[in-house]
Amino acid sequence: MTASRKLAVFRLPPLPTIGEIIRLYNLRAEKQLSQNFLLDMRLTDKIVRQAGGLSNAHVCEVGPGPGGITRSILSAGAADLLVVEKDTRFIPGLQLLAEAAPGKVRIVHGDILTYKMERGFPQKLARKWDDEPPDVHIIGNLPFSVSTPLIIKWLENISNRDGPFVYGRTRLTLTFQKEVAEESAALSAPVRSAGRRRTFLACWVFCNFKHCFSFPPIIAFLLQSEVDVGVVHFTPLVQPQIGQPFKLVEKVVRNVFQFRRKHCRRGIEMLFPEARRLELSEQMLRTADVDPTLRPTELSIPHFRNLSDAYSKLCSDNPGLLAYDFRDELRKKRRSRCIKEEEEELKLKA
């Protein structure tokens, strides 16, 4: 280890263990919120190492809970650690950590889904998008219940280069349910992969990501769980694999995958109003040169690139099409049916 690396290492003073913190503040993991606490510091150290060197880095930890990963981030030499925690119960334990690491820990009591991370770090850390990633990292043991909306939010941020990505290609190291984490391998494998999920396919469009390792919860978590956990590392791509805005790409992928057992044509049809559904879906498939009998799990990234480009062209030619959602049409039909039924009932009563 070099002298400069030794200087960067920070040693926390003696503190209660995570188990003792849990008992001290009478903390419980809420199963309905899919919360769980990492107790094994060797494991939290291993998770943090997947982020790369954190010596003098600026880190945002998402949902630190009682602070297991927080301690590992500090021990790895982070100069500035911003923790965003929604649950009030964990704040006192985090304040204890902040006092043990003066000037290194900032606590935000709030929701990561609404927190403005572009204000979280100094602008001097920002790098150009095509430069090396900035020395800014996001790390978190995410509750499974929030992982999908949070990833969708961050992918849109990557597409717009805002939020955590105003600093450049900010890297993320996150935990997921093992089957979800292994999507990275499924997406780089041959296209016929039944395990594909729309969220991670969208991830593959905008990020280079890898499944680092998995672990059984019995060795790490306070609550017993049958769900193994995987650690995934993301780095945004300089150029996304599809050159369309995230909202458009996500809409195409979401519609195709809502009928994952049917031919892809079924989901594509739902991108269009009923009156022109067949005409425009056929035009889109023809322009994209995609076989309408392929199933969603058989479509490759180039297929989705062609579909997104074809849909973008149709949206340009048909104002208002991008905003169309077939669910709104269904809701209107239901309301109309309910009104009609109420009118008929009143007539019968009269």
Disulfide bonds with the S-S distance in Angstrom:
none
